[in-house]
Amino acid sequence: MVTVAMLAAGNLISLDLGSSGGRLHLGDLSAEGRLSIEQVAAFHNGPVQLGRRWYWDILQVWSSLGEALSTLAGRLDGPATLGIDSFGVDYLLTDSGDHIVAGPRHMRDPRTRDRVGAAYAEVSRDELYRRTGSMEIEINTLFQLLADRRDQPWLSDVADSLYLVPDYLGHLLTGRRYSEISIASTTELVDPRRRDWDRELIARFGLSPRLFPPVLESGTVVGPVSPSEARRFGFANPVDVVAVASHDTASAAAAVPHDKASAAAFISLGTWSLIGRERPEPDLSALSLRLNFTNECGVAGRTVHHKIQAGLWLAQEVRRIVGRDDPNLDFAAFEAAAATRSPLGFVFEADAPEFRDPPDMVAAIGGWFVERGLPVPESLADLARAIYDSLALSYVDTIADIERLTGDRVEVIHVVGGGAAIPTLLQAIADATGRRVVAGPVEATVIGNIIAQLVARRTIADFEAGRALVAGSFRLSTYTPSRHDAWQDAHRLLAGRAFSLPPRRAVAN
């Protein structure tokens, strides 16, 4: 029996599973209406290479989650809810006996590199976009399934269910078979207007319709943790799993504290940069297709219309490479190094394909400058500052594209996620775009997860009430633009590919 109506405003458990680790948070809504979160456990996650193939270690994730929940169990003083969010697109397949027959491949596995064209040979790009509103990016579930069809055709005979990663963890906890709408919409197989699987499209690609489970909206109670799992974790009170906005982007978007008086866009800035706006309906126009925006199903029937481009992956990889010789190089040290340099000493095309997955990011960035006969950023400080400035410049055209699509000028950019804690980068974004930047909350994904639980419990009326909670509960920082002319010069330099002058001279103040 679902216990939602009986739950208090404490014991809100959030699992946020990212590409490098999982974190368990405990949330609480005070009687004064202030939301707070506390990280209670963390564990490693990451790709595992087997030969030329890359996988997620789902068994280790499940084991680590169990340990984290067991640690937390003693702190739960009453009924609880649990929400799970993660990265999108990656999935695993089970047979009719619920055995895994294909473990989750990592999104950066190279098997999909020739599958985009194969998909368009069956359904044109224009039609696919009109039906799904998904941007073209080779990691999407559709292209992974087409790679399965080519490489392991026997899977179609034995696979009975497809689970996106957060849905599978929820299935293990409850025994229920479902897919939450935001994570389902990362597959490129969902109709964003009907907010359900496009089963005709699925059939045209020769995929079995039985693979795709019923879709649930964000903020829906899935059901209680099964008695056997509850005993294993040591839960003394009922714990209900909630289908929160299970894709981390949608969860983060649900926690953006929009000021309705100002036209705002958001950047969810983590490993990737996701830049866009929430809309009441999807934009399936030819212009949206040409600009390569995606329409993700968000909370409360809304669409998270956004573009995916380079993010802090560049910094993460540079830190990893340089950290081989400096084990004390954490992100705080990386940020401190960047802050010692003046802006616009070195700029490059941060979203260029050669930076998607190079074996050595330091060498890749250096090579970009060498190919153009330009001075190379060689010190850690120069590299760090170059990454931050170049990311900021990469957002300029995307913000302009959003304005073309909506007809409204963007007045404020909300930055959430890990990037919201990097002042040097935030000021660069304000300077490059000429827009006011409001930073925070850093833990937007976790907070959006918890807001969905509060909606499911009926503790708050809706997700708009959740945004008001965010604005009143968490510290936000504001950055105003300065020196915008110099940044415009740098942007023109990159946009025009005019590399005859070194960037540091071309954009000097």
C-alpha positions in Angstrom: 0.0 0.0 0.0 1.4 3.4 -0.9 1.9 5.6 2.1 2.3 9.0 0.4 -0.4 10.9 2.2 1.0 9.9 5.6 4.5 11.1 5.0 6.1 14.1 6.8 8.5 16.5 5.2 11.6 14.7 6.4 13.3 11.5 5.2 13.6 12.6 1.6 16.3 10.4 0.1 18.0 11.4 -3.2 20.3 9.2 -5.3 22.1 11.2 -7.9 24.2 8.9 -10.1 26.7 10.8 -12.2 29.3 9.7 -14.7 32.0 9.7 -12.1 30.2 8.8 -8.9 27.0 8.4 -7.0 25.8 10.5 -4.1 23.1 9.9 -1.5 21.5 12.9 0.0 19.0 13.3 2.8 16.6 16.2 2.5 14.3 18.0 5.0 11.6 20.6 4.7 11.4 22.6 7.9 8.2 23.9 9.5 9.4 27.4 8.4 9.4 26.3 4.8 13.2 26.0 4.3 14.6 23.1 2.3 17.9 21.6 3.3 20.0 18.8 2.0 22.9 16.8 3.5 25.2 14.4 1.6 25.3 11.2 3.6 27.2 8.8 1.3 29.2 8.8 -1.9 30.7 6.1 -4.1 32.7 5.8 -7.3 31.2 5.2 -10.7 32.9 5.2 -14.0 33.4 3.4 -17.3 35.0 0.0 -17.5 37.0 -0.9 -20.7 36.9 -4.4 -21.9 39.0 -4.7 -25.0 37.6 -2.0 -27.4 34.2 -1.8 -25.6 33.2 0.5 -22.7 30.6 -0.5 -20.1 29.0 0.8 -16.9 29.6 -1.4 -13.9 26.0 -1.7 -12.9 26.7 -4.5 -10.4 29.1 -2.3 -8.5 26.6 0.6 -8.6 23.9 -1.6 -7.1 26.3 -2.9 -4.4 27.4 0.6 -3.5 23.9 1.8 -3.4 23.0 -1.0 -1.0 25.8 -0.1 1.3 24.8 3.6 1.2 21.2 2.8 2.0 22.2 0.5 4.8 24.3 3.3 6.3 21.4 5.7 6.0 18.7 3.4 7.4 19.4 4.1 11.0 18.8 7.8 10.5 15.3 7.4 9.1 12.8 8.2 11.9 9.6 7.6 10.0 8.3 6.8 6.5 10.5 7.9 3.7 10.6 8.4 -0.1 13.5 7.7 -2.4 14.1 9.3 -5.8 16.8 8.3 -8.4 18.2 10.4 -11.2 21.2 9.8 -13.5 22.7 10.4 -16.9 20.5 9.6 -19.9 20.6 7.3 -23.0 22.4 4.3 -21.6 20.3 1.1 -20.9 20.4 -2.6 -20.2 18.3 -5.4 -21.4 16.7 -8.2 -19.4 15.0 -11.4 -20.5 11.6 -12.7 -19.5 13.1 -14.2 -16.3 14.5 -10.7 -15.4 18.1 -11.8 -16.1 20.5 -9.3 -17.6 21.3 -10.3 -21.2 23.1 -7.1 -22.2 24.7 -4.9 -19.6 24.8 -1.1 -20.0 27.3 0.1 -22.5 28.9 3.5 -21.8 27.7 6.4 -23.9 31.2 7.1 -25.1 31.6 3.5 -26.5 32.6 3.9 -30.2 30.1 1.4 -31.6 27.5 4.1 -32.6 29.8 6.3 -34.8 28.3 5.0 -38.0 24.8 4.4 -36.8 23.4 8.0 -37.3 23.5 7.6 -41.1 22.1 4.1 -40.8 19.1 5.5 -38.9 18.5 8.2 -41.5 18.5 5.5 -44.2 15.3 4.1 -42.5 13.7 7.3 -41.3 14.8 10.7 -42.6 16.4 13.2 -40.2 13.5 15.7 -40.7 10.8 13.1 -39.9 12.7 11.7 -36.9 13.0 15.2 -35.5 9.3 16.0 -36.2 8.4 12.8 -34.3 10.8 12.9 -31.4 12.3 16.4 -31.2 15.7 14.9 -30.3 18.9 16.6 -31.3 21.4 14.7 -33.4 24.0 13.2 -31.1 25.5 9.7 -31.7 25.2 8.6 -28.1 21.4 8.5 -28.2 19.7 5.2 -27.2 18.2 4.8 -30.7 21.7 4.6 -32.3 22.9 2.3 -29.5 20.0 -0.1 -30.2 20.8 0.0 -33.9 24.4 -1.0 -33.0 23.0 -3.9 -31.0 20.9 -4.9 -34.0 24.0 -5.0 -36.1 26.4 -6.6 -33.6 24.2 -8.8 -31.5 21.1 -9.6 -33.6 20.2 -12.5 -31.3 19.3 -10.0 -28.6 16.0 -9.4 -30.3 15.0 -13.0 -29.6 15.8 -13.0 -25.9 15.5 -9.4 -24.7 12.1 -8.8 -23.0 12.6 -5.4 -21.3 14.7 -2.3 -21.8 15.6 -0.2 -18.7 17.3 3.1 -18.6 19.7 3.2 -15.7 17.6 5.0 -13.0 14.5 2.9 -14.0 16.5 -0.3 -13.5 17.6 0.7 -10.1 14.0 1.5 -9.2 13.0 -1.8 -10.6 15.5 -3.6 -8.4 14.1 -1.8 -5.4 10.4 -2.3 -6.1 10.0 -5.0 -8.6 8.0 -2.6 -10.8 8.6 -2.2 -14.5 8.4 1.4 -15.7 10.2 4.3 -17.4 10.0 7.8 -16.1 9.2 10.3 -18.9 12.2 12.6 -18.8 14.7 9.7 -18.9 12.6 8.0 -21.6 12.7 11.1 -23.7 16.5 10.8 -24.0 16.1 7.7 -26.2 15.0 9.5 -29.3 12.0 7.1 -29.4 9.4 9.2 -27.5 6.7 11.5 -28.9 7.2 14.7 -26.8 3.7 15.9 -27.5 1.9 12.7 -26.3 4.7 12.1 -23.8 4.8 8.4 -24.6 6.7 5.9 -26.7 6.3 6.4 -30.5 5.5 2.8 -31.1 5.1 3.2 -34.8 8.6 4.6 -35.0 9.9 1.8 -32.8 8.4 -0.7 -35.3 9.9 1.0 -38.3 13.3 0.6 -36.8 12.6 -3.2 -36.4 12.7 -2.9 -32.6 10.5 -5.0 -30.4 7.6 -3.1 -28.8 7.7 -5.4 -25.8 11.0 -3.8 -24.7 9.5 -0.5 -23.7 7.7 -0.3 -20.4 4.8 1.9 -19.3 5.8 5.6 -19.0 5.3 7.5 -15.7 5.2 11.2 -15.2 7.7 12.9 -12.8 6.4 13.1 -9.3 4.6 9.7 -9.4 4.9 7.2 -6.7 6.2 3.9 -8.1 5.6 1.8 -5.0 7.3 0.6 -1.8 10.7 -0.9 -1.6 10.1 -4.6 -1.6 10.1 -6.4 1.8 13.2 -8.4 1.0 15.2 -5.4 0.0 13.9 -3.4 3.0 15.1 -6.1 5.3 18.5 -6.2 3.6 19.0 -2.5 4.0 17.6 -2.4 7.5 14.6 -0.2 6.9 12.4 -0.1 10.0 9.8 2.2 8.3 8.2 2.1 4.8 10.2 3.6 2.0 8.4 4.5 -1.2 10.3 4.9 -4.5 9.2 8.0 -6.5 9.7 8.5 -10.2 11.4 11.9 -9.9 12.6 13.7 -13.0 15.0 10.8 -13.5 17.2 12.4 -16.1 19.6 14.7 -14.2 19.0 17.5 -16.7 15.3 17.5 -16.1 15.9 17.4 -12.3 18.2 20.3 -12.5 15.8 22.3 -14.7 13.0 21.7 -12.1 15.1 23.4 -9.5 16.0 26.5 -11.5 14.6 29.4 -9.4 13.2 31.4 -12.3 12.3 35.0 -11.8 9.1 35.3 -13.8 9.7 39.1 -14.2 12.7 38.4 -16.4 13.1 36.3 -19.5 15.6 33.6 -18.4 17.6 30.8 -19.9 19.5 28.2 -17.9 22.9 26.4 -18.2 23.1 23.1 -16.3 26.9 23.1 -16.1 28.6 19.8 -15.3 30.4 17.3 -17.4 28.3 18.6 -20.3 26.8 22.1 -20.7 23.0 22.0 -21.3 21.7 25.4 -22.3 18.1 26.2 -22.9 14.7 27.2 -21.6 11.6 25.5 -20.3 8.7 25.8 -22.6 5.0 24.8 -22.3 5.3 22.6 -25.5 8.0 21.1 -27.7 9.5 23.0 -30.5 9.7 20.6 -33.5 10.3 23.4 -36.1 12.8 23.2 -39.0 14.8 26.0 -37.3 15.0 24.1 -34.0 16.2 21.0 -36.0 18.8 23.1 -37.9 20.1 24.6 -34.7 20.2 21.1 -33.2 18.2 21.7 -30.0 16.6 18.8 -28.2 13.1 18.6 -26.6 13.3 16.7 -23.3 10.1 16.0 -21.5 10.3 17.9 -18.2 8.2 18.1 -15.1 4.6 19.3 -15.0 4.0 18.6 -18.7 6.7 21.1 -19.7 9.5 20.7 -22.2 13.1 21.3 -21.4 14.2 22.7 -24.8 18.0 22.8 -24.8 21.2 22.2 -26.6 24.0 19.9 -25.4 27.6 21.0 -25.8 31.0 20.9 -24.2 31.2 21.3 -20.4 33.6 20.7 -17.6 34.7 17.5 -19.2 37.5 19.5 -20.6 38.7 20.6 -17.2 38.1 17.1 -15.7 40.4 15.6 -18.4 43.1 18.2 -18.1 43.1 17.7 -14.3 43.3 14.0 -14.8 46.3 14.2 -17.2 48.2 16.8 -15.2 47.3 15.0 -12.0 49.4 12.1 -13.0 52.4 14.2 -11.9 50.5 16.2 -9.2 48.2 14.0 -7.1 47.2 17.1 -5.0 45.6 18.8 -8.0 41.9 18.9 -7.1 39.2 21.1 -8.6 39.8 23.9 -6.1 43.5 24.1 -7.1 42.4 24.0 -10.8 40.1 27.0 -10.2 42.7 28.8 -8.2 45.2 28.4 -11.0 42.7 29.8 -13.5 42.0 32.8 -11.3 45.7 33.9 -11.5 45.4 34.7 -15.2 43.8 37.6 -16.9 40.9 36.8 -19.2 41.3 36.0 -22.9 44.9 35.2 -23.0 44.1 32.0 -25.0 40.7 31.0 -26.5 39.8 28.0 -28.7 36.6 26.3 -30.0 35.6 24.4 -26.9 32.8 22.5 -28.6 34.9 21.3 -31.5 34.7 17.5 -32.1 38.3 16.9 -31.3 37.6 17.7 -27.7 34.8 15.2 -27.3 36.9 12.2 -26.2 40.6 12.6 -26.9 43.1 10.3 -25.2 45.0 13.3 -24.0 43.0 16.5 -23.5 46.2 18.6 -22.8 47.7 17.5 -26.1 44.4 18.0 -28.0 44.1 21.6 -26.8 47.7 22.3 -27.6 47.3 20.7 -31.0 44.4 23.1 -31.8 46.7 26.1 -31.3 49.7 24.5 -33.1 47.6 23.7 -36.2 46.8 27.5 -36.5 50.3 28.7 -35.8 49.3 30.3 -32.5 51.0 30.4 -29.1 50.1 27.4 -27.0 48.8 27.5 -23.4 51.5 25.4 -21.7 51.1 26.1 -17.9 48.2 24.7 -15.9 47.0 28.2 -15.2 46.9 29.1 -18.8 45.1 25.9 -19.7 42.5 26.3 -16.9 41.8 29.9 -17.9 41.6 29.0 -21.6 39.0 26.3 -20.8 36.8 28.6 -18.8 37.0 31.5 -21.2 36.4 29.2 -24.2 33.4 27.6 -22.6 31.9 31.0 -21.9 32.4 32.1 -25.5 30.8 28.8 -26.7 27.5 29.9 -25.1 27.2 33.2 -27.0 25.8 31.7 -30.1 23.6 29.3 -28.2 22.0 32.2 -26.3 21.4 34.0 -29.6 19.8 30.8 -31.0 17.4 30.6 -28.1 16.4 34.2 -28.7 15.8 33.4 -32.4 13.6 30.4 -31.5 11.5 32.2 -28.9 11.5 35.7 -30.1 12.4 37.0 -26.6 15.6 38.5 -25.4 17.3 36.5 -22.7 17.8 38.9 -19.8 19.1 36.5 -17.1 21.1 33.2 -17.4 20.7 30.8 -14.4 23.7 28.6 -14.0 23.2 25.5 -11.9 25.3 22.4 -11.2 29.0 22.2 -10.5 29.8 25.2 -12.6 27.8 27.4 -10.3 30.6 27.2 -7.8 33.3 28.5 -10.1 33.4 32.3 -9.9 36.0 32.8 -12.6 33.9 30.8 -15.1 30.6 32.6 -14.0 32.1 36.0 -14.5 33.4 34.9 -17.9 29.9 33.8 -18.9 28.4 37.2 -17.9 31.2 39.0 -19.7 31.0 36.9 -22.9 27.2 36.9 -23.2 26.6 40.4 -21.8 23.8 39.0 -19.6 23.3 38.9 -15.9 24.2 35.5 -14.5 22.5 34.1 -11.4 24.5 31.2 -10.0 23.0 28.4 -7.9 22.0 26.2 -6.5 25.1 24.0 -7.1 23.1 20.9 -6.1 20.2 21.6 -8.5 19.9 18.0 -9.6 19.6 16.8 -6.0 17.1 19.5 -5.1 15.0 18.9 -8.2 14.9 15.2 -7.2 13.7 16.1 -3.7 11.1 18.6 -5.0 9.6 15.8 -7.1 9.3 13.8 -3.9 7.5 16.6 -2.1 5.1 16.9 -5.0 4.5 13.1 -4.9 3.9 13.3 -1.1 1.5 16.2 -1.7 3.5 18.2 0.8 3.7 21.0 -1.8 1.1 21.8 -4.4 3.3 21.6 -7.5 6.7 22.2 -9.0 6.2 26.0 -9.1 5.9 25.9 -5.4 9.2 23.9 -5.4 10.9 26.7 -7.3 9.8 29.2 -4.6 11.3 26.9 -2.0 14.6 26.9 -3.8 14.7 30.7 -4.0 14.0 31.0 -0.3 16.3 28.2 0.9 19.6 28.4 -1.0 22.1 31.2 -1.5 22.3 32.5 -5.0 25.1 34.7 -6.4 24.8 37.3 -9.2 27.4 38.3 -11.7 27.0 41.4 -13.9 28.8 41.7 -17.3 31.9 43.9 -17.8 34.5 44.4 -20.5 31.9 43.0 -23.0 33.6 44.6 -26.0 36.8 42.6 -25.5 34.7 39.4 -25.3 32.8 40.3 -28.5 36.2 40.7 -30.3 37.2 37.3 -29.1 33.9 35.8 -30.2 34.2 37.3 -33.6 37.7 35.9 -33.9 36.5 32.4 -33.2 33.3 32.7 -35.2 35.2 34.0 -38.3 38.0 31.5 -37.9 40.3 34.6 -38.2 43.5 33.1 -36.7 46.1 35.2 -38.3 46.7 37.1 -35.1 47.4 35.5 -31.7 44.3 35.7 -29.5 46.0 37.5 -26.8 46.8 40.5 -29.2 43.5 40.4 -31.0 41.5 40.8 -27.8 43.8 43.0 -25.7 42.1 45.6 -23.7 
